Every structure is written in structure tokens, then in C-alpha cells.
Amino acid sequence: MALGLERIAKENGVSTIVTSDFPCRPGFIKGTDACFVVGGDGTLLGMMNEAVQHNVPVAGIRHGKLGFLATFSPEEMDRILPVLFSGQYQVRQRSMIVFQEGGGESKFALNDLVIKSGSKGRLARFSVHVENERVADYACDGIVFSTPTGSTAYNLAAGGPIAHPDAQVVLMTPISAHSLTSRSVVFPAGVTLKVLALDNVDEPFIAADGQPAFNKKPDFPIQISLARETFPLLEVNDHSHFRVLRNKLKWG
């Protein structure tokens, strides 16, 4: 698939640099006009920090079935890539979450930040605050904090709403909450959420875009907000978010 992409690029007079390393070495895409990732959404998410740092738009060639970010299929490459290489594309700036543990450095997530129970079969207990006001205390398996881009991932599986990717919001969805009235909450840009761990038997586990968020025991509270930085996603001019939803989610 990567060889086919490289062939089409050369046929259209586009020079390329190629790597099979994942993640790619730091600075690999610096100075390039665009980055094409062959794989699923997870592979594309692995390019997030490099793309944001060097402001290089990323497009995904899907190698799998349920890709919301890697939207181009291998069968479409011969038809769509020449169109993109001719300059007929748009770059959509997708919102990201910025988070940090107490006193730690800031990190980003494009899909979601998930704070869960550190053990299987036990409820976790968290308290969520907005600025200095308590939202609620939760007894649950965990909580998903999602961007609009990630609203169709874990957030959706946990029963959360789908948000349009242009919305400037953070979605919070409890996972298997021990209360039927615990529902998703949508927060606007500009607010900072703070998550405290209450009396938990085991240390909670925190994942950002499906990967461990920290290399050590997390230091609560965790602060979460919508980042000023955005992720540049390359799309065809006639890309339709709702067409993708209809196809992927089998809507009528």
C-alpha cells in the first residue's frame, strides 16, 4: 500500500520521503507539505505530536474497517491522490484536549483522555470540578473526557453523544456509573476541569488516545481543558462528516 502511494506521488511529480518506523523519528516530517499515514486511526494518532509541532497536515490511508480519521481507502488512492496532489484539498483544524497531572508538564490527546479503575471488577471513585465548583462525585468504572473528534470512539461506546468536529467542546461521559442519573456533560471551551481521585483501593489508570498517559503513578488532581493548539487533518474538498457517520455507523 505504501509502495502504491509512493508510485502515485512520483507519477504526479511529488517528491517523497518514506519510513516504516512507528513512531517516526523526531523531526522526520519537518518541512514537508503533508504527511500520509498508512494504517488505522491509532497509527494516525501516533503522528499527532509531530504534526502539531511542525504544523504538517496529516491524511490517513485506511488499513482496517472502522477508521474515522484515516478516511481514504486503498481502493480510492489512484482516483483521490492525484486530486490531492494538484492542490484540491482542505485542512481542517481538529480540537485537542490538553491535560496535566499535579505539577506536571502539559500533554495532548486528539481523541480522548480516559481515567479508569486500576483493577478489574472494582468501582472507582472520582470527583469532577469546573474551576472551583464541584460538578459531581462518581462511582463508576471510569470517565471518558473526549474531543468532538473522539466522540465517535470510546465516548460513543460508553453511551455518550456525537459532536460535530467543528464544535469547541469537551465531552465527559461516565463509564458504567453506579447511578442511573449519571449522564454525559458537555463543557465549552475556556473552562478547566479538575478530576480528583477519592477513596480507591487501587491507583487509577489514565490513558490518552488509548496509550498510557504517564510513565509513573499519576499525581492527582488531573486538569483537563480544550487546547489552544489544533491538529491539522487533510481532507478532500467534498468531505462530508455525516457521510462518514452514515457509512461507518450503518445509519439509514
CORJO-V894154 format. One record per residue. SS is DSSP state (a for helix, b for strand, c for the rest). OMEGA is omega as a letter, one per 20 degrees, with the letter a starting at -180 (NA if undefined). D_LAST is the distance of its C-alpha to the last C-alpha in whole Angstrom. Layout:
BEGIN
SS:OMEGA:D_LAST / SS:OMEGA:D_LAST
END
This chain:
BEGIN
c:r:31 / a:r:34 / a:r:36 / a:r:34 / a:r:33 / a:r:36 / a:a:37 / a:r:35 / a:a:36 / a:r:40 / a:a:39 / c:r:38 / c:a:41 / c:r:39 / c:a:41 / c:r:40 / c:a:41 / c:r:40 / c:r:40 / c:r:38 / c:r:40 / c:i:37 / c:r:38 / c:a:39 / c:a:43 / c:r:43 / c:a:43 / c:a:42 / c:a:40 / c:r:42 / c:r:43 / c:a:40 / c:a:37 / b:r:34 / b:r:33 / b:a:31 / b:r:30 / b:a:29 / b:r:27 / c:r:25 / a:r:24 / a:r:27 / a:r:29 / a:r:28 / a:r:29 / c:r:32 / c:a:33 / a:a:32 / a:r:36 / a:a:37 / a:a:35 / a:a:36 / a:a:39 / a:r:40 / c:r:37 / c:r:35 / b:a:32 / b:r:30 / b:a:27 / b:r:26 / b:a:25 / b:r:23 / c:a:25 / c:a:22 / c:a:19 / c:r:17 / c:r:19 / c:r:18 / c:r:21 / c:a:22 / c:a:20 / b:r:21 / b:r:21 / a:a:25 / a:a:24 / a:a:23 / a:a:27 / a:a:29 / a:a:27 / a:a:26 / a:r:29 / a:r:31 / a:r:29 / a:a:29 / a:r:33 / c:r:34 / c:a:33 / c:a:30 / b:r:28 / b:r:27 / b:r:28 / b:a:26 / b:a:28 / b:r:26 / b:r:28 / b:r:30 / b:r:32 / b:a:35 / b:r:37 / b:r:41 / c:a:43 / c:r:46 / c:a:48 / c:r:46 / c:r:44 / c:r:41 / b:a:38 / b:r:35 / b:r:31 / c:r:28 / c:a:26 / b:r:27 / b:a:31 / b:r:31 / b:a:34 / b:r:34 / c:a:37 / c:r:39 / c:r:39 / c:r:37 / c:r:37 / c:r:39 / c:r:37 / b:a:38 / b:a:39 / b:r:38 / b:a:39 / b:a:37 / b:r:39 / b:a:38 / c:a:41 / c:a:44 / b:r:42 / b:r:40 / b:a:37 / b:r:37 / b:a:38 / b:r:36 / b:a:36 / b:r:33 / c:a:32 / b:r:32 / b:r:30 / b:r:28 / b:a:28 / b:r:26 / c:r:25 / c:r:22 / a:a:22 / a:a:22 / a:r:20 / a:a:17 / c:a:20 / a:r:22 / a:a:22 / a:r:18 / a:r:19 / c:r:22 / c:a:20 / c:a:20 / c:r:18 / c:r:16 / c:r:19 / c:a:18 / c:r:21 / c:a:23 / c:r:24 / c:a:27 / b:r:27 / b:r:28 / b:r:26 / b:a:27 / b:r:26 / b:r:28 / b:r:28 / c:a:28 / c:a:31 / c:r:33 / c:a:32 / c:a:29 / c:r:30 / c:a:30 / c:r:26 / c:r:25 / b:r:27 / b:a:26 / b:a:30 / b:r:30 / c:r:32 / c:r:36 / c:r:36 / c:r:38 / b:r:36 / b:a:39 / b:r:38 / b:r:41 / b:r:42 / c:a:43 / c:r:45 / c:r:44 / c:a:45 / c:r:44 / c:r:43 / c:r:40 / b:a:38 / b:r:36 / b:r:33 / b:a:32 / c:r:29 / c:a:30 / b:r:33 / b:a:37 / c:a:37 / c:r:41 / c:a:44 / c:r:45 / c:a:45 / c:a:43 / c:r:45 / c:j:44 / c:r:43 / b:r:40 / b:a:39 / b:r:36 / b:r:35 / b:a:33 / b:r:34 / b:r:36 / b:r:35 / b:r:32 / b:a:30 / b:a:30 / b:a:27 / b:a:27 / b:r:24 / b:a:23 / c:a:24 / c:r:20 / c:r:19 / c:r:15 / a:a:15 / a:r:11 / a:r:11 / a:r:12 / a:r:10 / a:a:7 / a:a:9 / a:a:11 / a:r:9 / c:r:6 / c:r:4 / c:NA:0
END
